[in-house]
């Protein structure tokens, strides 16, 4: 495994009662990047994360995390994890909760006295350390769980739906935390159904269904190569349609066209062609491909007929 890789799997497979939940999974996650792991319910995402954390043993295949095996306690000590449905010790205060989990992670008391206030400030819970978790809102609990994931200075953080319980302000704050982690060289493995959030923070993506990676690559590359443009002129003439034929023009009204471009760099040429044809250009609006469109295209809109355990 390359030193630049935080995660590498080869033909990873997990079976339950003879049925493959994860099958032939190949992943590579670079150090210091935000990696989005996307797929429908029942796609094997949770099982994959459990294998990467060493909580579940694969049936076959190879997995390395931070250059070692996830079952190694020294490797686990460098991982952070925020599960989607975390069970909090609600009889504890936030400080007690973090102290307890910090001790489990092998942190010393002196370090915890410094580290706990720091991570609580980081997630927006500064000054709430001595309040009982039983009185926390769902969003505050989510923040506290995130503080726990960051407590031991991890090099790789797994976040499962980290913003699901947060309001828009909280989502922005978590986004800033993720970016800060990346700037520090920490890899973030993000699983979320909030595609707008994924689109804003992730560097790389993998789309998975039925335990297999269907498509993976850099976010910018995956969303590139397709640009629909709305054009409004004073009148769509046969000469204008012919001049724009390279862009597969589709006329919707006597004044409106839609074009398909390969890249933004073609926009000035489109405007120049319209003007050279003697038309008056009133509007030239690019509609960039969104992650939701790509998700539906890759995953498909039909639900799984059966949902395997995750």
C-alpha positions in Angstrom: 0.0 0.0 0.0 1.3 3.4 -0.9 2.1 5.8 1.9 -0.2 8.3 0.2 -3.2 6.1 0.6 -5.4 6.2 3.7 -7.6 3.3 2.5 -7.0 0.5 0.0 -9.3 -2.5 -0.7 -8.9 -5.2 -3.3 -11.8 -7.5 -4.2 -13.3 -7.0 -0.7 -16.2 -9.3 -0.1 -18.6 -9.9 2.8 -21.2 -12.6 2.9 -24.0 -13.1 5.4 -25.6 -16.6 5.3 -24.2 -17.3 1.9 -25.3 -14.0 0.4 -22.9 -11.3 -0.7 -23.5 -7.9 0.8 -20.2 -6.5 -0.4 -18.8 -8.1 -3.5 -15.5 -7.4 -5.2 -15.1 -3.9 -3.7 -12.0 -2.0 -4.9 -11.4 1.4 -3.2 -8.5 3.8 -2.9 -8.7 6.9 -0.7 -5.8 9.3 -0.6 -4.4 10.8 2.6 -5.7 14.3 3.2 -8.8 14.1 1.0 -12.6 14.0 1.5 -14.0 10.9 0.0 -17.7 10.6 -0.6 -19.2 7.0 -0.5 -22.6 7.1 -2.1 -25.3 4.6 -2.8 -28.9 3.7 -2.1 -30.1 2.0 1.1 -28.9 -1.6 1.2 -25.9 -1.0 -1.1 -23.4 -2.4 1.5 -22.1 1.0 2.6 -22.4 0.4 6.4 -20.9 -3.1 6.1 -18.0 -1.6 4.1 -17.4 1.0 6.8 -17.5 -1.7 9.5 -14.8 -3.7 7.7 -12.6 -0.6 7.3 -12.9 0.0 11.0 -12.1 -3.6 11.9 -15.5 -4.2 13.4 -16.5 -6.9 10.8 -14.1 -9.4 9.2 -14.3 -9.7 5.4 -15.2 -13.0 3.9 -12.4 -12.5 1.4 -10.3 -9.9 -0.2 -7.7 -7.4 1.1 -8.1 -4.3 3.2 -5.5 -1.8 4.5 -6.1 1.3 6.5 -3.3 3.8 7.2 -0.8 1.3 6.0 -1.9 -1.5 8.3 -4.8 -3.8 9.1 -7.8 -2.2 10.8 -7.8 -4.9 13.5 -4.5 -3.6 14.8 -5.1 -1.5 18.0 -2.3 0.9 16.9 -4.2 1.5 13.6 -7.6 1.8 15.4 -6.1 4.5 17.7 -5.6 6.7 14.6 -9.2 6.4 13.4 -12.2 8.6 14.3 -15.8 7.4 13.7 -19.2 9.1 14.0 -21.9 6.5 13.3 -25.3 7.5 12.0 -27.2 6.1 15.0 -24.9 6.6 17.9 -26.0 5.5 21.4 -25.0 8.1 23.9 -24.5 7.6 27.7 -27.2 10.2 28.4 -26.6 10.1 32.2 -23.1 11.6 31.6 -22.2 15.1 31.0 -20.4 16.0 27.7 -17.1 16.2 29.6 -17.6 12.8 31.2 -18.7 11.3 27.9 -15.6 12.5 26.1 -13.3 11.6 29.0 -14.7 8.1 29.0 -14.2 7.7 25.2 -10.8 9.4 25.4 -9.6 6.8 28.0 -10.8 4.0 25.7 -8.7 5.6 22.9 -5.6 5.5 25.2 -5.4 9.3 25.9 -3.8 10.3 29.2 -5.7 12.4 31.7 -3.4 15.5 31.2 -4.0 15.4 27.5 -7.8 15.0 27.9 -8.0 18.1 30.2 -6.7 20.1 27.3 -8.2 18.2 24.4 -11.9 18.0 25.6 -12.5 21.8 25.8 -10.8 22.2 22.4 -13.0 19.7 20.6 -16.1 21.0 22.2 -15.2 24.5 21.0 -14.5 23.1 17.6 -18.0 21.6 17.2 -19.8 24.6 18.7 -20.4 23.2 22.2 -18.0 25.5 24.1 -19.3 26.2 27.6 -21.7 23.1 27.6 -19.2 20.6 28.9 -20.9 20.2 32.3 -24.4 19.8 31.0 -26.0 16.3 31.0 -26.3 14.7 27.5 -29.9 13.8 28.5 -30.8 17.4 28.2 -29.1 17.8 24.8 -31.1 18.3 21.6 -30.6 15.8 18.7 -28.4 18.3 17.0 -26.3 18.9 20.1 -25.8 15.1 20.5 -24.7 15.0 16.9 -22.1 17.7 17.6 -20.9 15.8 20.7 -20.5 12.6 18.7 -18.4 14.5 16.2 -16.3 15.9 19.1 -15.7 12.3 20.1 -14.6 11.3 16.6 -12.1 14.1 16.6 -10.8 13.7 20.2 -7.8 11.5 19.6 -6.2 13.5 16.7 -7.2 10.9 14.1 -5.5 10.6 10.7 -8.6 9.1 9.1 -12.2 10.0 10.1 -15.3 8.1 9.1 -18.5 10.3 9.2 -21.9 8.6 8.6 -24.6 11.2 8.0 -22.8 13.9 10.1 -25.2 16.7 9.3 -28.5 14.7 9.3 -29.7 16.3 12.6 -28.3 19.8 12.1 -29.9 23.0 11.0 -28.3 25.0 8.1 -25.9 26.8 10.4 -24.8 23.6 11.9 -24.2 22.1 8.4 -22.0 25.0 7.5 -20.0 24.6 10.7 -19.5 20.8 10.0 -18.5 21.7 6.5 -15.8 24.0 7.8 -14.6 21.3 10.2 -14.3 18.8 7.3 -12.3 21.3 5.3 -10.0 22.1 8.3 -9.4 18.4 8.7 -8.4 18.1 5.1 -6.1 21.1 5.4 -4.4 19.3 8.3 -3.8 16.2 6.1 -6.6 14.1 7.7 -8.6 11.9 5.3 -12.4 12.0 5.7 -14.6 9.1 4.5 -18.1 10.6 4.2 -21.3 8.7 3.8 -24.3 11.0 3.4 -27.6 11.1 1.6 -27.5 14.9 1.5 -26.0 15.2 -1.9 -25.8 19.0 -1.8 -23.5 18.7 1.2 -21.4 16.0 -0.5 -21.0 18.1 -3.6 -19.6 21.0 -1.6 -17.0 19.1 0.5 -15.8 16.0 -1.4 -12.7 15.7 -3.6 -13.4 12.1 -4.7 -16.5 10.0 -5.0 -17.5 6.4 -5.3 -21.0 5.2 -6.3 -21.8 1.8 -4.9 -24.8 -0.5 -5.4 -25.2 -4.1 -4.4 -21.8 -4.1 -2.8 -20.0 -3.1 -6.0 -18.4 0.2 -7.1 -20.2 1.4 -10.3 -18.2 4.6 -10.8 -15.5 6.5 -9.0 -13.2 9.5 -9.6 -12.6 13.1 -8.8 -15.7 15.2 -8.2 -14.7 17.8 -10.8 -14.0 15.1 -13.5 -17.3 13.3 -12.8 -19.4 16.4 -13.1 -17.6 17.7 -16.1 -18.1 16.9 -19.7 -21.8 17.9 -19.9 -23.2 21.4 -19.9 -26.6 22.3 -21.0 -27.1 25.9 -22.0 -30.3 27.9 -22.4 -30.1 30.6 -25.2 -32.7 33.3 -25.7 -32.6 35.5 -28.8 -35.0 37.8 -30.7 -35.8 35.0 -33.1 -34.5 31.5 -33.8 -33.8 31.3 -37.6 -32.8 28.3 -39.7 -29.4 30.0 -40.3 -28.9 30.2 -36.5 -29.8 26.6 -36.0 -27.4 25.6 -38.8 -24.6 27.7 -37.3 -25.1 26.1 -33.9 -25.6 22.5 -35.2 -22.3 21.4 -33.5 -24.0 21.9 -30.1 -27.1 19.8 -30.9 -29.6 22.7 -30.7 -33.2 22.0 -29.5 -35.7 24.7 -30.1 -38.5 25.1 -27.4 -40.1 28.4 -28.4 -39.6 30.9 -31.3 -37.0 32.6 -29.2 -35.5 29.9 -27.0 -32.9 27.2 -27.7 -31.1 24.6 -25.5 -27.6 23.6 -26.4 -25.2 20.8 -25.2 -21.6 21.8 -24.7 -18.6 19.8 -23.8 -17.0 22.5 -21.6 -17.5 26.0 -20.3 -14.7 27.2 -22.7 -17.2 26.9 -25.6 -19.5 29.6 -24.1 -17.8 32.6 -25.7 -17.8 30.9 -29.1 -21.6 30.3 -28.8 -22.2 34.0 -28.0 -20.0 35.0 -30.9 -21.8 32.6 -33.3 -25.2 34.0 -32.3 -24.1 37.6 -32.9 -22.4 36.7 -36.2 -25.8 35.3 -37.4 -27.3 38.7 -36.8 -29.4 37.6 -33.8 -29.9 39.7 -30.7 -28.7 37.7 -27.6 -30.9 38.2 -24.6 -29.8 35.3 -22.4 -27.0 32.7 -22.3 -27.4 30.5 -19.2 -25.3 27.4 -18.4 -26.9 24.7 -16.3 -24.1 22.7 -14.8 -24.6 19.0 -14.0 -25.5 18.5 -10.4 -24.5 15.5 -8.2 -28.1 14.5 -7.8 -28.4 14.1 -11.6 -25.2 12.0 -11.7 -26.4 9.9 -8.8 -29.7 9.0 -10.5 -27.9 8.3 -13.7 -25.4 6.0 -12.2 -27.5 4.3 -9.5 -30.8 4.3 -11.3 -34.2 5.3 -9.9 -35.6 1.8 -9.4 -35.4 0.6 -5.8 -33.6 -2.6 -4.9 -36.0 -5.5 -4.9 -34.5 -6.8 -1.8 -32.5 -5.0 0.9 -29.6 -7.1 2.3 -28.3 -6.5 5.8 -26.0 -3.5 6.3 
